[in-house]
Amino acid sequence: MKVAVVILNWNGCDMLRTFLPSVVRYSEGEEIEVCVADNGSTDASVDMLQKEFPSVRNILLEQNHGFADGYNWALQQVEAEYVVLLNSDVEVTERWLEPMIDYLDNHPEVAACQPKIRSQRQKEYFEYAGAAGGFIDRYGYPFCRGRIMNIVEKDKGQYDTVIPVFWATGAALFIRRADYLEAGGLDGRFFAHMEEIDLCWRLRSRGREIVCIPQSVVYHVGGQH
């Protein structure tokens, strides 16, 4: 398997019903698998997936492990060369995977990348969580191309270059599974939030590179605004 798109779900039946159709529609291919890892949901998520999305593989976890360990457990059950950690509230676009696959295929020094992330609520604006690639300042404060503090820019094509970044967002993190495992995966002590920055820090400390590929575009609902 070339690519596994892995969506972590916990009691998100309505969110899956809203956004999973775009993932299924635009993630087609013999070597691409769409998976939902269920973090011990108590709602109708699993039944709904089995009935309405039969092509999607279900990975059932026995309890809510949180974002970090939920992915650590799920990725033990995936065999793909590349995995995409994709939030359940992300709408993807046509050919969103191809630019990232092509870039990693041709740049073995790169461990991970992210697409350009726009706001699903205001689609002409960047999205707070990842925008066009993450950086960190001298005081350890994380920011993005297209978002500093609470100021989010309109996407006018100003960040359409592929560049190295310090961190890639966990909302749509495209990563080599071998690098993920070698670095120890996400640190479960974070449970939720900041864990992707920590993982990217560890990858970079191992001499691996991380980039933003703005030729790939997704829309994220997120928690800001």
Beta strands, then each sheet from edge to edge (+ up, - down):
strand 1: 3-9
strand 2: 32-39
strand 3: 57-61
strand 4: 82-86
strand 5: 90-92
strand 6: 110-119
strand 7: 134-136
strand 8: 142-144
strand 9: 147-148
strand 10: 151-152
strand 11: 163-164
strand 12: 172-176
strand 13: 209-220
sheet 1: 3+ 2+ 1+ 4+ 12- 6+ 13+ 5-
sheet 2: 3+ 2+ 1+ 4+ 12- 6+ 13+ 11-
sheet 3: 7+ 8-
sheet 4: 9+ 10-
end
